[in-house]
Amino acid sequence: MPPSATYIALVDACNEPGCPICRVEHDASLRYINDLFYEQATDFNTRERLRASLGFCRQHAHMMVEELQGNALGIAIVYQDVLKVAIHYLEDRQGALAPVRKCPACEQRDLSMMRTLSELSKNIQDEAIITALKKSEGLCLFHLRHTLRHMRLAERQELLITIQREIMTRLRTDLSEFIRKNDYRFSKESFGPERDSWKRAVSMVSGSKITKKEKP
């Protein structure tokens, strides 16, 4: 069987900065939002759905504004509608000024995460996956925890733990070197790969803030 789209997306994400699952989630959310504004901004059911969630959550709203500026007209149409609902809440005082449904992009993100966890759990012993993970910056702790819970076989868990431990150990070494070179006694030494280790550490512990990939 040829690899699935999720499998390919995961391997590709391992070649980019940050947690690969964070990146797969980001790209899936961005693709969903872009498709929505490109094809469904005037669709009745879509507009009803976005009224119920009062648009998108903070994270996905800012993603939309920062990375999909070409959809300004669609965004204006949708958010004019959302503001109408908010004004109605203020005027009749009957409804809570809060969404009654989850952000639809969050729903897509969560579906993407579950598909990716399933794909990684099923194929962790594939050579392509092992090689890609070893080259990556590792999973963030959130996705590492959920992936380990998703895996049923102990040998698969141990393989992922071994790969992740090696990545985390290298990161700690880079952090130590970064800290050492910030000591005035060694301040004349130039920085190498450890230069951004503090950013990578935050990304691993707290999750990666993914930015849109630059076109080659």
N, C-alpha and C positions, 0 to 999 in steps of 0.2 A: 504494500500500500504506500502511495506517495505521502510525504509528511503533510499534516494539516496546516492551515493558514496560521493557527495559533502556535504550532511548533516552530514554523518559520519565523514568526514575529518574535518569539522568545529568543531564538538563536541570534537574530539580528539585533535585538535589544541588548544582548550581552556585549556587543561591540561598541555600545554607547556609554557615556558617563552615567553613574548612578545605578540604583537597583533596577535590574531588568524588568521585574514585574511591575514596579512603579511606572516604568516607561510604557509597557504594553497597556496598562490601564489608561495612562495619559493619552496615548495615541487612539485608543478605542473611544474615549470620551470626546476627544477633539473631532474625530471622524463622525461620530453621532451628531454632535452639535452642528457641524458644517453641513451634513446632509439634511438636517432638519431645516436650517435656514435656506438652503439651496432649493429644496423641493417642497417643503411643507409649511412655510411661514404663514400662508393664508388658508391652510387646511382647517376645517371647523374642529375636528376631533383633536388635532394637535393644539390648537388655540385653547380649547377647553382644558386639555391636560396641563398646559402651562399656566392657565389661570389658577388651577387647583394648587399648583406648587409655587405660585407667585414667581414664575420664571425659574431661574437656576439658583443654586446655592452660591455662596460667596466665591468659593474656589472656582467653580465652573463658569460663573459670570465673568470673573476676571480673566480666565483662560479665553473665553469667547471674545472679550474686548481686545486683549493683547495679541491674540494669535489669529483671529478671523476678522480682521478689519474690513475685508472685502464684502462682508455681510452686513454692513452698517444699515442698509435700508430694511432688511428683514428684521434686524434687532430692533430698529425703531418701531416697526409695525407691531411686533410682539409686545414690546415693553409699554407702548401706548395703551395696549389692551390690559396689561397687568396693572398699570397705574389706575385705569378706570375701575378695576375691581377694588384696589386699595382705597380709592376715594369713596367708593360705595360703602365699604366697611366703616370708614370714618363718619359718614353721613347718617347711616341708619343705626349705628352702634349695636347691631344685632350679631354681627359676625366678629370673630377674633381676627386681629390684624396679623395673621400667621398662616403659613401654608397648611393645607389639609392633606397634601400628598408629598411624597419625597421628590427631591430634585430628579428629573428623568435622566440627566447625565450621570448622577450618582448610581442610579439603577443599572445603567449600562456599564459603568465602571465595575460594579460588584459582579455583574455577570461575566465580564472579561476576566476578573480575578479568579473566579471559580473555574472558568475554562482553562486558564493558564496553570492554576494549581493542579488541576486534573492531568493536563498534558505533561507537566514537569514530573508529577508523581509516577505517571505511567512510563515515562521515557528517561528517567534519571540515569539509567544504566547505558543509554545509547552513547557511543563515542562522541558523536557530534555535540550532544548536550553537555557531556563532561568537559570537553575541550572548551566549549563556549563559556560555561560557568567559571572555569579556572581562569579564563582571560578577563572575566568581568570584574566589576568592583564589588561583587557579592550582593546577596539579598539584604534588604533592610530588615531590622529585627521583627517588625510587624509581619512581613511576608515570610520570613524564615519560620516564625512561630506557626503561622497558618499552614505553610507547606508541610511542616513536620507532622502537624495534626492530621493533615489530609492523607499522608502516606500510611499504608497498612503494614508494609513489610519492614522488619527491623533492618535488614541489610541495605535497603534503599535509604532509610533514615540515616544510617551510619555513613553511607557514601556522601550524602548531602552535608552532613555534619563535618566530615573530614575536609571536603572542599571549602566549606565556609570557614572552618577553623584556620586553614592555611591563609585565606584572604584576610581574615581579621588579625592574625598574627603579623602579617606583612604590614597591615595598616598601623598596628601599634608600634612596630619598628620605625615606620615613617614618622609617626607622631613623636617618638623619642628623639629622632634626629632633628625634627623641626624645633622641638623644645631646646635641644642642645645648641643648635645654631643661633637661637635667639639669646643665648647667654653671651654677655659682652666679651667674654674671653675667646669666643669663637666667631665673633661677628664678622670677621673678614672672610670667612668661608662662604662661598656662593651656595645658593639653594639648588637642589636637584628635584627629583620626583616627589620629595617630601613637602614641596612648597605648598601644595593644596591639601595636605593630609588632614588638616583641621576641618576643612569643608567636607571631605569624604567621610570623616568620622561622624559629623552631624547627620549627613545623609544616611549613613548606615544605621545609626541609632534611632533617628526620628522619621525616616522616610525621605525619599528624594523629591526635590522640587524640579520637575522636568520642564525643560524649555523646548520649543519647537526646533526640530533638526534643521540645520542650515542646508540649503540645496547645494550639491557639489558644483 
